[in-house]
Amino acid sequence: MTTKRLPFDKAQIEAMCVKYPTPFHLYDERGLREQARQLNAAFAWCPGFKEYFALKATPNPVILSLLREESCGADCSSLAELVLTERVGLRGAEIMFTSNNTAGVEYRKARELEALINLDDLEHLPFLAAEAGLPEVLSFRYNPGPLRVGNAIIGTPVEAKFGLTRPQLFEGYRAARARGVRRFGLHTMVASNELNPQYIVETATMLFELAVELATALDIQLEFINLGGGIGIPYRPDQQAMDLQALSRGVEQAYRTILGANGLGHVRLFMECGRVITGPHGCLIARVRHLKQTYKRYVGLDATMADLMRPGMYGAYHHLTVLGKTGEPETETYDVTGSLCENNDKFAIDRPLPAIDVGDLVAIHDTGAHGHAMGFNYNGKLRSAELLLREDGRVELIRRAETLDDYFATLRFPGA
Ligand SMILES: *Cc1c(COP(=O)(O)O)cnc(C)c1O
């Protein structure tokens, strides 16, 4: 069980709304920092451990900057993410570039920033060489295929478009070395929203065994192993956060018995988590605009799935709190909707809630990762603001809401 707490009360939110109208995503600085510290502390046994925050989860410069203060780097996968990272001031080994189907301009930017480049395909080796020149250090993304099962969000590895097969991986290291690459890393990402630490321990075990094979078969000494992201969060109150200590203990044991025992006890471990870092420390605040009753009862919010795609896209559960009504019995059952002309524009279906009134404030929990970031403009919906609740209680606007002028900025009207 997880108690779905919020780091603010209704009065604080009403005060914010005077200046920043709903809807908005609100992030909690203290929670974000503590989460990053917990992950880093759990892996303190591993020299050189580094978390590269998966920027796609929450691509906001202020958030990246405060995570950097907690020793995190950035995991980028696009030109825009590289440029954002550059503008926050990160460079070199603070940036991991894990892309796929990559454009030449993206590799050129990654090389310019001296980012660690993680190749998604064998063919990208000559492509990178031609587009931007090969770096001294390269990493490959492994797709274990039938050796691992996936889950609903990431799919099974055999169906996944990412990474190299096992024979391709061996070929990749050989070819990269022949082209003059001197230092190597290994990466995989086969989990998403995984709450069982054992799954990630198994992934680590698989990679450690592979590292030993690479050393034996090819005399390739890996410098780092990137376990990817994919640590889940308890979206539902009946779920439990992953025990990071248990994860760390399991990985440490595999590290010692596989890498350490084979003379590879110096390999650095990296992770590139997004969700677990920011997910629980953001929520979407919206106000009830209309109530409707037909065959079902509807609560219409001023937010839409343009602000939070996950329920509409994956049927994902997000917990809802009606601010100021937390003590009240959940006697009613509602579908909680946005205003898009799409029937999957629902934040919750058949959700037991206290009796709701027009004007109530609703907090949609756990939107700190893959929330605002997935926003879009379909139906002319404008993307919301992002606010940061500072540790001292101040509230800071870290992204303004879009305006109609933003929406029309790229259009040409006839005669204009
Ligand atoms: C999305 C992604 C991540 C982050 O995943 P989370 O589930 O947010 O931890 C890490 N690495 C890669 C390559 C990704 O695509």
Residues whose N, C-alpha, C, O or C-beta is under 5 A from the ligand:
A	BS01	LIG	A54 A57 T98 M189 S192 N193 G228 G229 G230 I231 E272 C273 G274 R275 V276
